[in-house]
Amino acid sequence: MDEQNKNLILATALSFIVILAWFVLFPPPEPETAVDGSAPTAEQSTAGAPPVAPADTATAPVTESGDAVSLADAPRVNIETPRLTGSISLIGGRVDDLKLKDYRTTLADDAPIVTLLSPQGTNDAYYALQGWAAGSGLDPAAVPGPDTEWTLTEGDTLGVDSPVTLTWDNGAGQIFTRTISVDDNYMFTLGQSVVNNGEAPVNLAPYGMIVQHTQPDDLENFFILHEGAVSIANGELIETDWDDIAESETNARWGRQAIVNEGVTNGWIGFTDHFWQAILIPDQGEPFDEALTYDARSDVYRAITRQPTQTVAAGGQASMTTQLFAGAKEWAILRSYEDAGVPKFIDSIDWGWFFFLTKPIFWLLHELNKLIGNMGIAIIGLTLLIKAILFPLAYKSYVSMAKMKELQPQMEKLKKDAGDDRQKLQQGMMELYRKEKVNPAAGCLPILLQIPIFFSLYKVIFVTIELRHAPFFGPFQDLSAPDPTSLFNFYGLLPWAAPEAGTIMALVFIGVLPLLLGISMWLQQKLNPAPTDPTQQMIFAWMPWVFMFMLGSFASGLVVYWIANNTITFTQQYLIMRSQGYKPDLMGNIMGTFKRKPKPDAKK
């Protein structure tokens, strides 16, 4: 095998070695037990310093026996839309019971739909609430908080074009009103107002809050995926891991561990995981503070927006509006909200370092899927387009490879003449390349360009919800998951189940897609004779099969891409070589693999 093809294959190997290095150097972090920190302290509010939004009342985990009570005992308002179902608790006016109708936890027909928000008192409690923090001269009990019981005054069930209105009278002259509406996707609009019927002005500050009790149970802890808080602060995207919030310094003004961005006029904040998120979006253009806080005593995380203190004169009123996104991170939906004024909302999807590639790759994949109606075929179509874009480079590369083959006799003569003098051989080779105008590194360029494309496509397939449970054909009903078939039951022909994904058995008894990947890589090698060096010959012989097992646990959509890429590359290389007068001895190279190598004569 000539040096050109060795470089080509070694560059391919390098791309996979980089992936393995990531796993070794940046393994998923082990969950840490939160240590006790300083307890939250009450902060005295003044008109000049906006008050801190009060914490909710949970101080310790609730036992399993209290789970049903928390839902049944609280008076509730039902939520029912084409895509959402759940309820709002009148205790605190919390949006704390929300399920996504369009998504199930698994592919099973009887699998439950995905639960996004859960009330306090349940396992993995996660909810949103609003309130007013009391300013100077106002008793904290005179403003609605997490335990205030609201009264439903308008509406019955919250739905599209069917808002509900809640009211609360503090008995001291102030009447608070909250109006909640929801669109046909995942956006709630939460309006708050206060009328001051008292004889003196009052100072108060509106806030919104998303609360997560303990870190979520279903964290994936995978280096390629961000899980935790996500926010935009005046155009800057900020991603904060759960551990970074828990390890933050105590903020004296907020009275607890906190990461704070003050003076934000354009942005949003919330919590995100693999496919779902809950985000608070205050009125844009008006100043507010964003904060991520942690209470070590109760192991509670909060994402908070807080507006400046407002002074409401006697006989006057004040109001504010916040939007709450609670749902799936669907690209088209996020884009529609971004077009409607939510800044950089598409960036709540974790596009990664190669965002300049992952965004257009996903857009193209999304459009192809809309056109074709099958995500697996869309991935193959995307591969064809990528190879078409890279074809000019590939053509130059393969032409250069063909010229290198023509120079093989001269290169062999140089090796023979140089003997053990490597410097003389190197100088002779460089002179030959200059004379014949051949670039020995040209064959590596298309492979090197494909490395970031490979990473970007892997990112797209892994993080975007559009690939979740996306079917291809037959047994391949989830392109974001590994190949479900297995050699263990001869790909479904034998009457027992395949090994569970992620186990050693599943790694050994690979599926049909990784097997096709290995075969396609092996056939690529057979376009050229095997190297004469025994060590190199052994390495290249094993390489396709090593990669076959390595990629066996990758998302099947990524393996489909790599099979298509190998097949197209094989075809391009074969045709270009033929066009340059070189006829690859494919069958001869394949048969040579199975020939018994002659043993060297024993020394006498």
C-alpha positions as CSV (number, residue, x, y, z in Angstrom):
1,M,0.0,0.0,0.0
2,D,1.5,3.4,-1.0
3,E,2.2,6.2,1.5
4,Q,-0.8,8.2,0.1
5,N,-3.3,5.5,1.1
6,K,-1.6,4.9,4.4
7,N,-2.1,8.6,5.2
8,L,-5.7,8.3,4.2
9,I,-6.5,5.4,6.5
10,L,-4.4,6.7,9.4
11,A,-6.4,10.0,9.2
12,T,-9.6,8.0,9.4
13,A,-8.2,6.2,12.4
14,L,-7.2,9.5,14.0
15,S,-10.8,10.8,13.9
16,F,-12.0,7.8,16.0
17,I,-9.0,8.0,18.3
18,V,-10.0,11.6,19.1
19,I,-13.5,10.4,20.1
20,L,-12.0,7.7,22.4
21,A,-9.6,10.3,23.9
22,W,-12.6,12.5,24.8
23,F,-14.2,9.6,26.7
24,V,-10.9,8.9,28.5
25,L,-9.8,12.5,29.3
26,F,-13.3,13.9,30.0
27,P,-15.3,11.1,31.6
28,P,-18.9,11.8,32.9
29,P,-18.5,13.5,36.3
30,E,-19.6,11.4,39.3
31,P,-22.5,12.9,41.2
32,E,-21.4,14.6,44.4
33,T,-23.2,14.8,47.7
34,A,-24.1,18.4,48.5
35,V,-22.3,19.6,51.7
36,D,-24.0,21.9,54.2
37,G,-23.3,25.5,53.5
38,S,-24.3,28.6,55.3
39,A,-28.0,28.8,55.8
40,P,-29.9,31.5,53.9
41,T,-30.2,34.7,55.7
42,A,-33.0,37.2,55.6
43,E,-32.2,40.4,53.7
44,Q,-33.6,43.7,54.9
45,S,-35.4,45.3,51.9
46,T,-35.1,49.0,51.2
47,A,-36.5,51.1,48.4
48,G,-33.0,51.5,47.0
49,A,-32.2,47.7,47.2
50,P,-34.7,45.4,45.6
51,P,-35.9,42.7,48.0
52,V,-34.9,39.1,47.5
53,A,-37.7,36.8,46.3
54,P,-38.6,34.6,49.1
55,A,-37.7,30.9,49.1
56,D,-40.4,28.2,49.1
57,T,-41.1,26.5,52.4
58,A,-39.6,23.0,51.7
59,T,-36.8,22.3,54.2
60,A,-36.6,18.5,54.0
61,P,-37.6,15.7,51.6
62,V,-41.1,14.4,51.9
63,T,-41.7,10.6,52.3
64,E,-43.4,8.6,49.6
65,S,-46.6,8.5,51.6
66,G,-47.1,12.2,51.1
67,D,-46.8,12.1,47.3
68,A,-50.5,11.6,46.5
69,V,-51.6,14.0,49.2
70,S,-49.6,16.9,47.7
71,L,-51.6,16.6,44.5
72,A,-55.0,15.6,45.9
73,D,-55.2,18.1,48.8
74,A,-54.3,21.3,47.0
75,P,-57.1,23.0,45.2
76,R,-56.3,22.9,41.5
77,V,-57.1,24.3,38.0
78,N,-56.8,21.8,35.2
79,I,-54.6,22.4,32.2
80,E,-55.7,20.9,28.9
81,T,-54.3,21.8,25.5
82,P,-53.6,19.8,22.3
83,R,-50.0,19.2,23.6
84,L,-50.2,19.6,27.3
85,T,-52.1,18.2,30.3
86,G,-51.8,18.9,34.0
87,S,-52.9,21.4,36.6
88,I,-52.0,24.5,38.5
89,S,-52.0,24.5,42.3
90,L,-54.0,27.4,43.9
91,I,-51.5,27.1,46.7
92,G,-48.9,29.6,45.5
93,G,-50.4,29.7,42.0
94,R,-47.7,27.2,41.0
95,V,-47.5,25.6,37.6
96,D,-46.4,22.3,39.1
97,D,-48.1,19.5,37.3
98,L,-47.4,19.2,33.6
99,K,-47.2,16.4,31.1
100,L,-46.3,16.4,27.4
101,K,-49.0,14.5,25.3
102,D,-46.8,14.1,22.2
103,Y,-44.0,12.2,23.9
104,R,-43.7,8.9,25.7
105,T,-40.9,7.7,27.9
106,T,-40.2,4.7,25.7
107,L,-41.3,3.2,22.4
108,A,-43.7,0.8,24.0
109,D,-47.3,1.5,23.1
110,D,-48.4,1.5,26.8
111,A,-45.5,3.7,28.0
112,P,-46.6,6.7,30.1
113,I,-46.3,10.2,28.6
114,V,-43.4,12.4,29.6
115,T,-43.8,14.3,32.9
116,L,-42.0,17.6,32.9
117,L,-43.2,19.4,36.1
118,S,-44.0,17.8,39.4
119,P,-45.3,19.4,42.6
120,Q,-43.5,19.8,45.9
121,G,-43.8,16.7,47.9
122,T,-43.2,14.3,45.0
123,N,-40.0,12.7,44.0
124,D,-37.9,15.0,41.8
125,A,-40.1,18.0,42.5
126,Y,-39.8,20.6,39.7
127,Y,-42.2,23.6,39.3
128,A,-42.6,27.3,38.4
129,L,-44.1,30.0,40.6
130,Q,-44.4,33.8,40.7
131,G,-44.8,36.3,43.5
132,W,-44.1,39.7,44.9
133,A,-41.4,40.4,47.4
134,A,-42.2,43.0,50.1
135,G,-40.2,46.2,50.1
136,S,-39.7,48.7,52.9
137,G,-42.8,49.5,54.9
138,L,-44.7,46.4,53.8
139,D,-45.2,43.3,55.9
140,P,-43.9,40.2,54.1
141,A,-47.1,38.5,55.0
142,A,-49.0,41.2,52.9
143,V,-47.6,39.9,49.6
144,P,-48.5,36.6,47.9
145,G,-45.8,33.9,48.3
146,P,-45.3,30.2,47.7
147,D,-48.0,29.2,50.3
148,T,-50.7,31.8,49.4
149,E,-54.0,30.3,48.6
150,W,-55.4,32.0,45.6
151,T,-59.1,32.1,44.5
152,L,-60.1,31.2,41.0
153,T,-62.3,34.1,39.8
154,E,-62.5,33.6,36.0
155,G,-62.2,30.6,33.8
156,D,-62.5,26.9,34.6
157,T,-59.8,24.9,32.7
158,L,-56.7,26.6,31.3
159,G,-56.5,25.9,27.6
160,V,-55.7,27.6,24.3
161,D,-57.8,30.8,24.1
162,S,-59.2,29.9,27.6
163,P,-57.2,31.8,30.2
164,V,-57.8,31.7,34.0
165,T,-57.7,34.5,36.5
166,L,-56.7,34.1,40.2
167,T,-57.0,36.8,42.9
168,W,-55.9,37.3,46.5
169,D,-56.9,40.0,48.9
170,N,-54.3,40.6,51.7
171,G,-56.9,42.3,53.9
172,A,-54.7,45.3,54.2
173,G,-55.9,47.2,51.2
174,Q,-54.0,45.5,48.4
175,I,-55.6,43.1,45.9
176,F,-53.4,40.9,43.8
177,T,-54.5,39.4,40.5
178,R,-52.8,36.8,38.4
179,T,-53.9,35.9,34.8
180,I,-52.5,32.8,33.2
181,S,-52.9,31.9,29.5
182,V,-51.2,29.3,27.2
183,D,-50.7,28.9,23.5
184,D,-51.1,25.8,21.4
185,N,-47.5,24.7,22.1
186,Y,-45.5,25.2,25.3
187,M,-45.6,28.9,26.1
188,F,-47.5,30.2,29.2
189,T,-48.1,33.9,29.7
190,L,-48.2,34.9,33.4
191,G,-49.6,38.3,34.2
192,Q,-49.4,39.8,37.7
193,S,-51.0,43.0,38.9
194,V,-51.7,44.7,42.3
195,V,-54.2,47.4,43.1
196,N,-53.4,49.5,46.2
197,N,-56.6,50.5,47.9
198,G,-54.8,51.5,51.0
199,E,-54.0,55.0,52.3
200,A,-50.2,54.8,51.9
201,P,-47.9,53.8,49.0
202,V,-46.4,50.3,49.1
203,N,-43.1,49.0,47.7
204,L,-42.8,45.6,46.2
205,A,-40.8,43.7,43.6
206,P,-42.2,41.1,41.2
207,Y,-40.2,37.9,40.7
208,G,-40.5,34.6,38.8
209,M,-38.9,31.3,39.9
210,I,-38.3,27.8,38.6
211,V,-37.5,25.4,41.4
212,Q,-35.8,22.0,41.2
213,H,-35.6,19.9,44.4
214,T,-32.3,18.0,44.3
215,Q,-30.6,17.3,41.0
216,P,-32.9,15.4,38.6
217,D,-33.0,11.7,38.9
218,D,-32.5,11.1,35.1
219,L,-29.3,13.0,34.5
220,E,-27.2,11.5,31.7
221,N,-23.9,13.0,32.8
222,F,-22.5,12.7,29.3
223,F,-19.7,15.1,28.3
224,I,-21.3,16.0,24.9
225,L,-24.5,17.1,26.6
226,H,-25.2,20.2,28.8
227,E,-27.6,19.6,31.7
228,G,-28.3,22.3,34.3
229,A,-29.1,26.0,33.9
230,V,-29.1,27.9,30.6
231,S,-29.6,31.6,30.2
232,I,-29.2,34.5,27.9
233,A,-28.0,37.7,29.5
234,N,-27.8,40.7,27.2
235,G,-27.0,38.5,24.2
236,E,-24.6,36.2,25.9
237,L,-25.3,32.5,26.2
238,I,-24.4,31.1,29.6
239,E,-24.6,27.4,30.4
240,T,-24.1,26.4,34.1
241,D,-23.8,22.9,35.3
242,W,-25.7,21.7,38.4
243,D,-22.4,21.2,40.3
244,D,-21.3,24.8,39.5
245,I,-24.5,26.1,41.1
246,A,-24.1,24.0,44.2
247,E,-20.5,25.1,44.6
248,S,-21.2,28.8,44.0
249,E,-20.2,31.4,46.6
250,T,-22.7,32.9,49.1
251,N,-24.1,36.2,47.8
252,A,-24.7,38.5,50.7
253,R,-27.4,40.5,48.8
254,W,-29.3,37.4,47.9
255,G,-28.7,35.7,51.2
256,R,-27.6,32.3,49.8
257,Q,-25.3,30.7,47.4
258,A,-26.0,32.4,44.1
259,I,-24.7,33.2,40.6
260,V,-26.2,36.6,39.7
261,N,-26.4,38.7,36.5
262,E,-27.7,42.1,37.2
263,G,-29.1,44.7,34.9
264,V,-30.2,42.4,32.2
265,T,-32.6,43.9,29.7
266,N,-32.5,41.2,27.0
267,G,-32.6,37.6,28.1
268,W,-34.1,34.6,29.9
269,I,-33.1,31.9,32.4
270,G,-34.2,28.4,33.3
271,F,-33.2,24.7,33.6
272,T,-32.6,22.3,30.8
273,D,-31.9,18.7,30.2
274,H,-31.5,16.4,27.2
275,F,-34.8,17.1,25.5
276,W,-37.0,19.3,27.8
277,Q,-36.7,22.6,29.5
278,A,-38.5,25.2,31.7
279,I,-37.5,28.8,31.0
280,L,-38.6,32.2,32.5
281,I,-38.8,35.0,30.0
282,P,-39.5,38.5,31.5
283,D,-40.6,41.5,29.4
284,Q,-37.7,42.3,27.0
285,G,-36.3,45.8,27.2
286,E,-37.1,46.3,30.9
287,P,-34.3,45.7,33.4
288,F,-34.3,42.6,35.6
289,D,-31.8,40.5,37.5
290,E,-31.1,36.8,36.7
291,A,-30.0,34.5,39.5
292,L,-29.2,30.8,40.0
293,T,-29.4,30.0,43.7
294,Y,-28.7,26.9,45.8
295,D,-30.0,26.1,49.4
296,A,-27.6,23.4,50.8
297,R,-29.9,22.7,53.7
298,S,-32.8,21.5,51.6
299,D,-30.8,20.7,48.4
300,V,-33.0,23.0,46.3
301,Y,-31.9,24.8,43.1
302,R,-33.7,27.9,41.8
303,A,-33.6,30.0,38.6
304,I,-35.0,33.4,39.4
305,T,-35.9,36.6,37.6
306,R,-36.4,39.7,39.7
307,Q,-37.6,43.1,38.5
308,P,-36.8,46.4,40.3
309,T,-38.9,47.4,43.3
310,Q,-42.0,49.3,42.3
311,T,-43.7,51.9,44.4
312,V,-47.5,51.7,44.1
313,A,-49.2,54.9,45.2
314,A,-52.5,54.9,47.2
315,G,-55.2,54.3,44.7
316,G,-52.7,53.2,42.1
317,Q,-51.8,49.9,40.5
318,A,-48.8,48.1,39.0
319,S,-48.4,45.1,36.7
320,M,-45.9,42.9,35.0
321,T,-45.8,40.0,32.6
322,T,-43.5,37.0,32.4
323,Q,-43.6,34.1,29.9
324,L,-42.9,30.6,30.9
325,F,-41.7,28.0,28.4
326,A,-42.3,24.5,29.6
327,G,-41.9,21.8,27.0
328,A,-39.8,20.0,24.4
329,K,-36.8,21.6,22.7
330,E,-38.3,21.4,19.2
331,W,-36.2,23.4,16.8
332,A,-39.2,24.7,14.8
333,I,-41.1,25.8,17.9
334,L,-38.1,27.5,19.5
335,R,-37.4,29.3,16.2
336,S,-41.0,30.6,16.1
337,Y,-40.7,32.0,19.6
338,E,-37.3,33.5,18.7
339,D,-39.0,35.2,15.6
340,A,-41.7,36.5,18.0
341,G,-39.1,38.3,20.2
342,V,-37.5,35.8,22.5
343,P,-33.7,36.5,22.0
344,K,-31.5,33.6,20.8
345,F,-34.1,31.0,22.0
346,I,-32.7,28.4,19.5
347,D,-29.5,28.5,21.5
348,S,-31.3,26.8,24.4
349,I,-30.4,23.6,22.3
350,D,-26.9,22.6,23.1
351,W,-25.2,23.1,19.7
352,G,-21.7,22.7,21.1
353,W,-18.4,24.2,20.0
354,F,-19.0,23.5,16.4
355,F,-22.3,25.5,16.4
356,F,-21.4,27.0,13.1
357,L,-21.6,23.5,11.6
358,T,-24.2,21.8,13.9
359,K,-26.9,24.5,13.2
360,P,-26.7,24.4,9.4
361,I,-26.4,20.6,9.4
362,F,-29.5,20.2,11.6
363,W,-31.4,22.7,9.4
364,L,-30.5,20.7,6.3
365,L,-31.4,17.4,8.0
366,H,-34.7,18.9,9.2
367,E,-35.6,20.1,5.8
368,L,-34.7,16.8,4.2
369,N,-36.8,14.9,6.7
370,K,-39.8,17.2,6.0
371,L,-39.3,16.5,2.3
372,I,-38.7,12.8,2.5
373,G,-40.7,11.8,5.6
374,N,-38.0,9.4,6.9
375,M,-35.2,10.5,9.1
376,G,-32.9,7.6,8.2
377,I,-33.2,8.3,4.4
378,A,-32.8,12.0,5.3
379,I,-29.4,11.2,6.9
380,I,-28.4,9.3,3.8
381,G,-29.5,12.3,1.7
382,L,-27.5,14.6,3.9
383,T,-24.4,12.4,3.5
384,L,-24.8,12.6,-0.3
385,L,-25.0,16.4,-0.1
386,I,-21.9,16.6,2.1
387,K,-19.9,14.3,-0.2
388,A,-21.1,16.4,-3.2
389,I,-19.8,19.6,-1.5
390,L,-16.5,17.9,-0.7
391,F,-16.2,16.3,-4.1
392,P,-13.8,18.8,-5.7
393,L,-11.4,18.2,-2.8
394,A,-12.0,14.4,-3.0
395,Y,-11.3,14.5,-6.8
396,K,-8.0,16.2,-6.4
397,S,-7.1,13.8,-3.6
398,Y,-7.9,10.7,-5.6
399,V,-6.1,12.1,-8.7
400,S,-3.1,12.7,-6.5
401,M,-3.4,9.1,-5.2
402,A,-3.5,7.8,-8.8
403,K,-0.4,9.8,-9.7
404,M,1.3,8.4,-6.6
405,K,0.6,4.9,-7.8
406,E,2.3,5.8,-11.1
407,L,5.4,6.8,-9.2
408,Q,5.6,3.5,-7.3
409,P,8.4,2.1,-9.5
410,Q,10.5,5.2,-9.1
411,M,9.8,5.3,-5.3
412,E,10.9,1.7,-5.0
413,K,14.1,2.4,-6.9
414,L,14.8,5.4,-4.5
415,K,14.3,3.1,-1.5
416,K,16.7,0.5,-3.0
417,D,19.3,3.1,-3.8
418,A,19.1,4.9,-0.4
419,G,19.4,1.7,1.6
420,D,19.5,2.6,5.3
421,D,20.1,6.3,4.6
422,R,16.7,7.8,5.6
423,Q,17.8,11.3,4.9
424,K,18.9,10.5,1.4
425,L,15.5,8.7,0.8
426,Q,13.6,11.7,2.2
427,Q,15.4,14.1,0.0
428,G,14.9,11.9,-3.1
429,M,11.2,11.6,-2.4
430,M,10.7,15.3,-2.0
431,E,12.6,16.0,-5.2
432,L,10.4,13.4,-7.0
433,Y,7.2,15.0,-5.6
434,R,8.4,18.5,-6.9
435,K,9.3,17.2,-10.3
436,E,6.0,15.3,-10.8
437,K,3.9,18.0,-9.0
438,V,2.4,15.6,-6.6
439,N,1.2,16.5,-3.1
440,P,1.5,13.4,-0.8
441,A,-0.7,15.0,1.9
442,A,-3.6,15.8,-0.5
443,G,-5.3,12.5,0.4
444,C,-5.6,13.5,4.0
445,L,-7.5,16.8,3.4
446,P,-11.0,15.3,2.8
447,I,-10.7,13.1,5.9
448,L,-9.5,16.0,8.0
449,L,-12.4,18.1,6.9
450,Q,-14.8,15.3,7.7
451,I,-13.7,15.1,11.4
452,P,-15.5,18.3,12.5
453,I,-18.5,17.2,10.3
454,F,-18.5,13.8,12.0
455,F,-18.5,15.5,15.4
456,S,-21.2,17.9,14.4
457,L,-23.5,15.3,13.0
458,Y,-22.9,13.2,16.2
459,K,-23.9,16.2,18.3
460,V,-27.0,16.8,16.2
461,I,-28.1,13.2,16.4
462,F,-27.5,13.0,20.1
463,V,-28.9,16.3,21.4
464,T,-31.9,17.2,19.1
465,I,-35.3,15.9,20.0
466,E,-36.2,15.5,16.3
467,L,-34.0,12.3,16.3
468,R,-35.6,10.9,19.5
469,H,-37.7,7.9,18.6
470,A,-37.3,8.8,14.9
471,P,-37.9,5.6,12.8
472,F,-35.9,4.3,9.9
473,F,-37.4,1.0,8.9
474,G,-38.0,-2.5,10.4
475,P,-36.4,-2.8,13.8
476,F,-34.7,0.6,13.6
477,Q,-37.4,2.7,15.3
478,D,-35.1,5.1,17.2
479,L,-32.2,6.6,15.4
480,S,-30.9,8.3,18.5
481,A,-30.4,4.9,20.2
482,P,-27.9,2.1,19.4
483,D,-28.8,-0.6,16.9
484,P,-31.4,-2.8,18.6
485,T,-30.6,-5.9,16.6
486,S,-28.0,-8.5,17.8
487,L,-26.0,-11.4,16.6
488,F,-27.0,-13.1,19.9
489,N,-30.4,-14.0,18.5
490,F,-29.2,-13.9,14.9
491,Y,-30.9,-10.6,14.3
492,G,-34.4,-11.6,15.5
493,L,-34.5,-15.0,13.9
494,L,-34.0,-16.9,17.1
495,P,-36.7,-16.9,19.8
496,W,-34.9,-15.0,22.6
497,A,-34.3,-11.3,23.3
498,A,-31.2,-9.4,22.4
499,P,-28.8,-8.3,25.2
500,E,-29.7,-5.1,27.0
501,A,-28.1,-2.0,25.5
502,G,-25.0,-0.8,27.3
503,T,-24.0,-4.3,28.5
504,I,-20.8,-6.2,27.6
505,M,-23.0,-8.8,25.8
506,A,-24.5,-6.0,23.6
507,L,-21.0,-4.8,22.8
508,V,-19.8,-8.3,21.8
509,F,-22.9,-9.4,19.9
510,I,-23.2,-6.4,17.6
511,G,-26.1,-5.3,15.5
512,V,-26.4,-5.4,11.7
513,L,-25.6,-1.7,11.2
514,P,-22.1,-1.9,12.9
515,L,-21.5,-5.1,10.9
516,L,-22.3,-3.3,7.7
517,L,-20.0,-0.4,8.8
518,G,-17.1,-2.8,9.3
519,I,-17.6,-4.4,5.9
520,S,-17.8,-1.0,4.2
521,M,-14.5,0.0,5.8
522,W,-12.9,-3.3,4.9
523,L,-14.0,-2.9,1.2
524,Q,-12.5,0.6,1.1
525,Q,-9.1,-0.9,2.2
526,K,-9.3,-3.5,-0.6
527,L,-9.2,-0.8,-3.3
528,N,-5.4,-1.0,-2.7
529,P,-2.9,-3.8,-2.1
530,A,-2.0,-4.6,1.5
531,P,1.1,-2.9,2.8
532,T,4.3,-5.0,2.6
533,D,5.3,-4.2,6.2
534,P,3.9,-7.0,8.4
535,T,3.1,-4.7,11.3
536,Q,1.3,-2.2,9.2
537,Q,-0.5,-5.1,7.4
538,M,-1.8,-6.4,10.8
539,I,-2.9,-3.0,11.9
540,F,-4.8,-2.2,8.7
541,A,-6.3,-5.7,8.7
542,W,-7.8,-5.3,12.2
543,M,-8.8,-1.6,11.9
544,P,-12.3,-2.1,10.3
545,W,-13.3,-4.7,12.8
546,V,-12.1,-2.7,15.8
547,F,-14.1,0.3,14.6
548,M,-17.1,-1.9,14.1
549,F,-17.2,-2.8,17.8
550,M,-16.3,0.7,18.8
551,L,-19.3,2.2,17.0
552,G,-21.6,-0.6,18.0
553,S,-22.9,1.4,21.0
554,F,-23.2,4.7,19.1
555,A,-26.6,6.1,18.0
556,S,-27.8,4.1,15.0
557,G,-28.4,7.3,13.0
558,L,-24.7,8.1,13.2
559,V,-23.8,4.6,12.1
560,V,-26.2,5.0,9.1
561,Y,-24.3,8.2,8.2
562,W,-20.9,6.4,8.4
563,I,-22.1,3.5,6.3
564,A,-23.4,5.8,3.6
565,N,-20.2,7.9,3.8
566,N,-18.0,4.8,3.3
567,T,-20.1,3.5,0.5
568,I,-20.0,6.8,-1.4
569,T,-16.3,7.3,-0.7
570,F,-15.6,3.8,-2.1
571,T,-17.6,4.5,-5.3
572,Q,-16.0,7.9,-5.8
573,Q,-12.5,6.5,-5.3
574,Y,-13.0,3.5,-7.6
575,L,-14.4,5.6,-10.4
576,I,-11.8,8.4,-10.2
577,M,-9.0,5.8,-10.1
578,R,-10.5,4.2,-13.3
579,S,-10.7,7.6,-14.9
580,Q,-7.0,8.1,-14.3
581,G,-6.0,4.9,-16.0
582,Y,-5.5,2.9,-12.8
583,K,-7.7,-0.2,-12.4
584,P,-8.0,-1.3,-8.8
585,D,-7.6,-5.1,-8.4
586,L,-10.5,-5.3,-5.9
587,M,-11.2,-9.0,-6.2
588,G,-7.5,-9.8,-6.2
589,N,-7.0,-7.8,-3.0
590,I,-10.0,-9.4,-1.4
591,M,-8.8,-12.9,-2.3
592,G,-5.3,-12.1,-1.2
593,T,-6.7,-11.5,2.3
594,F,-7.6,-15.2,2.6
595,K,-4.5,-16.7,1.1
596,R,-2.2,-18.4,3.5
597,K,1.0,-16.5,3.8
598,P,4.2,-18.5,3.0
599,K,6.4,-19.2,6.0
600,P,9.9,-18.0,5.7
601,D,12.6,-20.6,5.2
602,A,14.1,-21.9,8.4
603,K,17.7,-21.1,8.9
604,K,19.9,-24.0,8.7
